[in-house]
Each structure stands twice: as structure tokens, then as C-alpha cells.
């Protein structure tokens, strides 16, 4: 009996571990990006990272067949465009922020807003509990800007815009991607968004005068291979074996990892009110995950 139970629960345990590692490397990706931005223009870095990662994921997970690729791109194009602009706002914010840990919790509020954009665009039903969670998250965000050393930065505006656009992009993807496999969605989304960002880079950025150092290229490769390819492969594989709510619950640890990396490697301390604000935002996100307890198993 006990061995049977072990066999039955093993896939879920493996899936939990895959999602947990995905959240960890996603958090590490903030640190990798900050290090890479020391020697690379923001849009060139981000666009190249997404195109390369999307192609690698497409090779591993297989792109949609050529005959269906055009239709898939048309279906995912609105979400990819919103995703591209969201990531442009995110990378500009990351370039300027003094505290990535706070920024990660601001960005994480986008998870709560996906159903709101689904309601606006597609008439998704939204319960009262979501609005309560959003109100709690807003209170948490207010706490982030209280205290003697806390202040509203221009970077914070970028992260708010990024969270809003990311939520809109996820609503588009969820609505239009039912016929496309998860790997195909990630590949197409990343490649399309990457080319959009590279086009913006050609317009507003100059090519670096000097070739970046080997250290910068190392951080760039870590961003591509670890925090993008590995993260999405593990996340999508894990999501196939457990519920979406359970996966969301585990992924909620991403801003926590960002905060820990910021404290450890970047020396970006938080005030008491900022720590409380981060905790309140995390509580708001978790409360929405548990709104459907039957889905968390």
C-alpha cells in the first residue's frame, strides 16, 4: 500500500520540484539581468535574450507546424506585443531601480490583474474575492513607499506599467492559445516579442563602442539558458502534472527569491514598512490562489 501511494504521488512531487526550481531561477534572472546590463544596452540585451531563448525552446518543444505557424502567430500577436512593451518597461525600470526586491513585489501584482483584463477584453467572470485581494495588494504597495528612506522612484512607474501590460498579455494568451501547446506558446511569444524589442533597440539605442567583457557575456548566457530557457521548460513541464493554482502558489516565491538575492548580493536593505508591504502583497497573491482550494491539490 505504501509503495503504491509513493508511486502515485511521485509525479506531483517531481512537478512541485520543477516549479520550485523555475521560481528560483526566475528570481536569479533579475540578478543576471542587472549584471548583464552593466555592459549591454537594455533593449539589445532583452531582445537578443528572448529571440535566442525562444528559438531554443522551439527546437526543444517543437514549434507549431509550418502550415499552422502563421495562424498561431496571428492568434498570439496581441499578447506578444503587450508582452514586448511590458518587458521594455521592466528592463528600463530594472536599469534604474535602487531596490530590485521591492520592484519584484510590485511586478508580482500583475498575477492578480490577469482576470481583470480577461473581464475587460473577454467577459471572464470575476468574483468578489479577487477585488478584495487587489485592494489588499494596493495597501501593500502603499506600505512600500512609507518610512524615512522610502520614496517613489521613476523606476516604480515602469514596474507598475510592466505589471499592467504583462497581465493584459497573459489574458490574451490564455484566451487565444488553447489550440497551441505550452512550449509552442512560449517559443512564439518570446521570438515575436524579441524581434519587436530588437526593432525598438535599432531605433533608440547605439551599438556598444567596445565589445563587452567575457564576464558580461557570461551573465548574458546565464540569462538566456538558465533564467529563460530552463525556467520556462521546467515551469511548463511542471504545470502539466499539477493544477494551475498549485503552480501559481509555488511561483509566488519568485519575488521572495529576488528580495533575498538583492539583500545578499546587491546590498539593498528594506525598511520595516517595506518588509511589511512585501508580506501584504504576497498575502494578497496567495489569498487569490486559495480562492479555489479544490484546485490547489
BELNORPE-V668409 format. One record per residue. N is the residue number from 1. RES is the residue in one letter. PSI is psi in whole degrees, 0 to 359 (none if undefined). Layout:
# BELNORPE-V668409
{{N RES PSI} {N RES PSI}}
This chain:
# BELNORPE-V668409
{{1 X 312} {2 X 323} {3 X 324} {4 X 317} {5 X 321} {6 X 318} {7 X 319} {8 X 324} {9 X 348} {10 X 314} {11 X 319} {12 X 322} {13 X 318} {14 X 317} {15 X 318} {16 X 316} {17 X 321} {18 X 316} {19 X 320} {20 X 318} {21 X 321} {22 X 318} {23 X 321} {24 X 311} {25 X 332} {26 X 319} {27 X 319} {28 X 332} {29 X 329} {30 X 316} {31 X 315} {32 X 316} {33 X 317} {34 X 317} {35 X 319} {36 X 327} {37 X 347} {38 X 341} {39 X 2} {40 X 142} {41 X 141} {42 X 310} {43 X 322} {44 X 316} {45 X 309} {46 X 315} {47 X 315} {48 X 317} {49 X 315} {50 X 319} {51 X 313} {52 X 313} {53 X 318} {54 X 319} {55 X 318} {56 X 317} {57 X 320} {58 X 321} {59 X 319} {60 X 319} {61 X 353} {62 X 122} {63 X 160} {64 X 151} {65 X 152} {66 X 319} {67 X 330} {68 X 356} {69 X 318} {70 X 316} {71 X 320} {72 X 316} {73 X 319} {74 X 320} {75 X 320} {76 X 352} {77 X 314} {78 X 316} {79 X 321} {80 X 322} {81 X 315} {82 X 320} {83 X 318} {84 X 313} {85 X 324} {86 X 317} {87 X 329} {88 X 314} {89 X 319} {90 X 315} {91 X 325} {92 X 320} {93 X 318} {94 X 325} {95 X 332} {96 X 340} {97 X 147} {98 X 347} {99 X 91} {100 X 332} {101 X 314} {102 X 317} {103 X 321} {104 X 322} {105 X 326} {106 X 313} {107 X 325} {108 X 342} {109 X 344} {110 X 331} {111 X 324} {112 X 336} {113 X 352} {114 X 312} {115 X 331} {116 X 316} {117 X 329} {118 X 322} {119 X 315} {120 X 317} {121 X 323} {122 X 4} {123 X 27} {124 X 143} {125 X 137} {126 X 127} {127 X 167} {128 X 332} {129 X 327} {130 X 316} {131 X 325} {132 X 317} {133 X 320} {134 X 319} {135 X 320} {136 X 317} {137 X 321} {138 X 322} {139 X 320} {140 X 319} {141 X 322} {142 X 321} {143 X 333} {144 X 337} {145 X 19} {146 X 161} {147 X 163} {148 X 327} {149 X 359} {150 X 145} {151 X 158} {152 X 123} {153 X 159} {154 X 326} {155 X 326} {156 X 325} {157 X 318} {158 X 318} {159 X 325} {160 X 314} {161 X 318} {162 X 317} {163 X 318} {164 X 313} {165 X 324} {166 X 317} {167 X 318} {168 X 318} {169 X 321} {170 X 325} {171 X 316} {172 X 315} {173 X 314} {174 X 326} {175 X 326} {176 X 355} {177 X 15} {178 X 327} {179 X 0} {180 X 137} {181 X 157} {182 X 317} {183 X 319} {184 X 320} {185 X 311} {186 X 316} {187 X 309} {188 X 316} {189 X 315} {190 X 317} {191 X 313} {192 X 312} {193 X 321} {194 X 318} {195 X 324} {196 X 316} {197 X 321} {198 X 323} {199 X 318} {200 X 323} {201 X 320} {202 X 329} {203 X 319} {204 X 349} {205 X 155} {206 X 147} {207 X 137} {208 X 138} {209 X 327} {210 X 151} {211 X 130} {212 X 155} {213 X 166} {214 X 324} {215 X 317} {216 X 317} {217 X 327} {218 X 317} {219 X 324} {220 X 313} {221 X 322} {222 X 321} {223 X 319} {224 X 306} {225 X 321} {226 X 302} {227 X 353} {228 X 295} {229 X 303} {230 X 318} {231 X 309} {232 X 322} {233 X 312} {234 X 317} {235 X 314} {236 X 323} {237 X 317} {238 X 321} {239 X 342} {240 X 340} {241 X 348} {242 X 169} {243 X 158} {244 X 322} {245 X 320} {246 X 318} {247 X 318} {248 X 321} {249 X 315} {250 X 320} {251 X 344} {252 X 345} {253 X 351} {254 X 307} {255 X 334} {256 X 316} {257 X 318} {258 X 317} {259 X 315} {260 X 318} {261 X 322} {262 X 317} {263 X 321} {264 X 314} {265 X 338} {266 X 353} {267 X 43} {268 X 90} {269 X 161} {270 X 148} {271 X 169} {272 X 318} {273 X 326} {274 X 319} {275 X 319} {276 X 320} {277 X 317} {278 X 318} {279 X 321} {280 X 319} {281 X 317} {282 X 319} {283 X 318} {284 X 317} {285 X 315} {286 X 323} {287 X 326} {288 X 324} {289 X 319} {290 X 4} {291 X 332} {292 X 79} {293 X 336} {294 X 344} {295 X 354} {296 X 351} {297 X none}}
